[in-house]
């Protein structure tokens, strides 16, 4: 699979022009700084715009799975509690080569990455699953009163993970 470049995604989204991307690439060659950071500094892109483009890039290259039929390990499931799993739309499956495989939704990638990097005490990598599949797995392995597959956000919105929660509130806790 050919690499999908962040600059190409930002052009396609109408956030940057080809000329701006070329300017960033020239600066990047000499500074060795991340493309997204340079886009923010040079052209005032919001961190959210860079994050959305990164999520699209990551989703295009990572594995897409059916979380319901994947092998699950008890020690992986214990790495995340019930509230965290629902709130951050993550489902820990197993450890592979010392890394925890976490399934999430494409739209939840940035939030899931923030959660994994700040709150999970293991190196993690993210894979993508579908809303219904994740909801069913969460309901089976992390039952929580009143929550079911339809409690997860629609993939077509930028809504918080669960209605009534600000999913990033718990990151600082």
N, C-alpha and C positions, 0 to 999 in steps of 0.2 A: 504494500500500500504506500503510495506517495505521501510524503509529509505535507500536511496542511499548515501553511505559515500563518502566524498571528496577523501579520500585516495584510495578507490576502483576505482574511476574514473581516478585518476592520474596513477594508475598501468595499467589500461586498455589502457590508452593513451600512455603508454611507457615512462612516464615522471619520475616516481619513481618506485623502486622495492618494493616488499613486505617487505623486511628487513628494508628499509628506512622508510616505513610507520609505521612499528612497533616501530622504534626508535622515530619517531615523537610522536606517541601515548604515549610512556613511558614518554617523556619529557612533553607532554601536561598534563598528570595526575598530575605532581608535580607543573607545572608552571601556569596552567589554562589559557594559551595563545591560541589564535586561531590557528587551524591546518594549515591554509594557510600561516600565518605569520611564523610559525615554519618551514614549508617546504622551504620558501624563505631563512630564516636565516641559517638553518642547511645544506641544500643541494643546495643552489643557484638557486632555481626555480625563474623564472621571475614572477613579479606580473601578467603579461599577461597570463602565463600558469595557475596560480591559478585562475584568473578571468574566463578563459575559462572553467575550470573544475567546478567552482561555477555555471556558467551559465547553464552548462549541468545538474548539480544537481538540480538547481532551476526549470528549464524547465520540469524536470521529475516529480516534485511534485506539481507544480502550475496548476491552472485551464487553460484549452485551450478552447477558445471561438470563436464564429463567431461575430466579432465586428459589423458587419452590422445589425444584428438583435437584439443585446442587447439594453436594455433600456438606453437612454441617458438623462442626466440632463443638463439644460442650465448653471447652476452654475459650474458644472464640466467642461463643454466645455470652459467656460470662464477662467479656471485656467491655460490654456496653450494657447499661441498665435499661429497663423497660421505658422509662421516661425519655432517656436520651435517644433510644432507637426511634420512637415515635416523633419526638420533637425535631430531630435533625434528619429524619427520613434515611436512616442507615440501618443496614442489617449485616452484622458480622458473620461470616461463613466459616472460615477456617484460616489456619496459618499455613503459608507456603513460603519456604525458604526464609523463615523468620519474620515474615511480614503478614499482617492481618489483612485478609481480603474483606473489604467493606462494599456492599452493594448499595446503590443509591439511584435516584432519578436524575436524568440529564439536567433538568432545571435546578436541582438541588446540589449540583456538584460543588459550587463555591462554598456554600454553607457546610456541606459535608466535609470538605477539605479543611475548613477552619476548625470545625469540631474535632476532626481526627488529629490535626496537628497540635491542638491546644489541650485536648481532654482525654485522649486515648494514650495509654502508657506503652504503646507498641508502635513500631513502624507500620504504616498502613499503605495499601494501594486501593484505588477505587475502581469498581466495575459498574456498569449501567444495567439496570433492569427496568421493567415496565411498571407503571403505577399499580395496576391490579395485582400483579405478581408480588410486588413488595408489600402491598397492603395485606394480602392473604398470609404471607410469611410472618409479618409482624403480628397479625391477629393470632396466629397459631403459637408462635414462640415467645411473644411478649404481650400476652393478653392484658388489656387495660379497659376497664369499664367504659362503655359508650363509644369506644373507638373501633373502627373496622376499615376495610379496604377503601371505602368512600371517604374516609376522614383525611386522606392524603390530598395534597394540592393537585389540581389539574395541571397537566404538563404544559398547557397553553397559557398559563398565567405566571406572574412573578409573585404570587401570594405567599404569605408566610407558610411554613410547613404545616401548622395546624391552626385552625381558626381560633382566635383569642390568645394566641401565644406570640411573643416576639422571640423567635428561635435563637437570636444572638444574645439575649439577656443572660442566659445561663453560661455563656462562654467565660465571662469574667468571674463567675462564682467558683 
